[in-house]
């Protein structure tokens, strides 16, 4: 069984009917959009996405600091950019078939 990492779920059909309504009903919480009862994607507000990126960038900076490198507050921006680049690379490597997604 596949794990779903959101308390709120909605079918792809319902999401397509009115995405803005789903966003309002979520009240800033992540939403798993399901396709054939499996998570096709997660919808998150920009503020939550920014928080996730900051957390990942912070982890990146802590790894760098643990390796003995000197860090400054301005290092957060390059760390966030590195995280975004890694996410983009991983997304580009995924194909719809490898992600288990199908078009309806």
C-alpha positions as CSV (number, residue, x, y, z in Angstrom):
1,X,0.0,0.0,0.0
2,X,1.3,3.4,-1.0
3,X,1.6,6.1,1.8
4,X,-0.3,9.3,1.4
5,X,1.5,12.3,3.0
6,X,-1.5,14.6,3.5
7,X,-4.6,14.6,5.8
8,X,-6.8,15.9,3.0
9,X,-7.3,14.1,-0.3
10,X,-9.3,14.8,-3.4
11,X,-9.9,12.8,-6.6
12,X,-8.4,14.1,-9.8
13,X,-11.9,14.6,-11.2
14,X,-13.0,16.7,-8.2
15,X,-9.8,18.7,-8.4
16,X,-10.3,19.4,-12.1
17,X,-13.8,20.7,-11.5
18,X,-12.8,23.4,-9.1
19,X,-9.1,23.7,-8.0
20,X,-9.7,27.0,-6.3
21,X,-12.4,25.4,-4.1
22,X,-10.0,22.6,-3.1
23,X,-7.4,25.2,-2.2
24,X,-9.9,27.1,0.0
25,X,-11.1,24.0,1.7
26,X,-7.5,22.9,2.5
27,X,-7.0,25.9,4.8
28,X,-3.3,26.1,4.1
29,X,-2.8,22.3,4.5
30,X,-1.3,20.1,1.8
31,X,-3.7,18.1,-0.4
32,X,-3.0,14.8,-2.0
33,X,-4.7,14.7,-5.4
34,X,-5.5,11.1,-6.2
35,X,-5.6,9.4,-9.6
36,X,-7.0,5.8,-9.4
37,X,-6.7,6.0,-5.6
38,X,-3.0,6.8,-5.7
39,X,-1.3,10.1,-5.1
40,X,-0.7,11.8,-8.4
41,X,0.6,15.0,-6.9
42,X,0.4,17.2,-3.8
43,X,-1.0,20.7,-3.9
44,X,0.7,23.1,-1.4
45,X,0.4,26.8,-1.0
46,X,3.5,28.9,-2.0
47,X,4.2,29.7,1.7
48,X,4.3,26.1,2.6
49,X,6.5,25.3,-0.4
50,X,8.9,28.1,0.6
51,X,9.0,26.6,4.2
52,X,9.9,23.2,2.8
53,X,12.6,24.6,0.6
54,X,14.0,26.6,3.5
55,X,14.1,23.4,5.7
56,X,15.9,21.5,3.0
57,X,18.3,24.3,2.4
58,X,18.9,24.4,6.2
59,X,19.7,20.7,6.2
60,X,22.1,21.3,3.3
61,X,23.8,24.1,5.3
62,X,24.1,21.9,8.4
63,X,25.8,19.2,6.3
64,X,28.2,21.8,4.9
65,X,28.9,23.1,8.4
66,X,29.5,19.6,9.7
67,X,32.1,19.1,7.1
68,X,34.0,22.1,8.5
69,X,33.2,24.8,6.0
70,X,32.5,28.3,7.2
71,X,29.0,29.6,6.7
72,X,27.4,33.0,6.6
73,X,23.7,34.0,6.6
74,X,23.8,34.8,2.9
75,X,24.7,31.1,2.3
76,X,20.9,30.3,2.6
77,X,20.2,31.7,-0.9
78,X,22.7,29.5,-2.7
79,X,21.7,26.5,-0.6
80,X,18.0,27.0,-1.5
81,X,19.0,27.4,-5.2
82,X,21.0,24.1,-4.9
83,X,17.9,22.3,-3.4
84,X,15.7,23.7,-6.2
85,X,18.1,22.6,-8.9
86,X,18.3,19.1,-7.4
87,X,14.5,18.8,-7.2
88,X,14.3,19.9,-10.9
89,X,16.9,17.3,-11.9
90,X,15.0,14.6,-10.1
91,X,11.7,15.7,-11.6
92,X,13.2,15.7,-15.1
93,X,14.5,12.2,-14.6
94,X,11.0,11.0,-13.7
95,X,8.8,9.9,-16.5
96,X,5.0,9.5,-16.2
97,X,5.5,5.7,-16.4
98,X,8.2,5.6,-13.7
99,X,6.1,7.8,-11.4
100,X,3.1,5.5,-11.8
101,X,1.0,8.3,-13.4
102,X,-1.5,7.8,-16.2
103,X,-3.4,10.3,-18.3
104,X,-7.2,10.2,-18.1
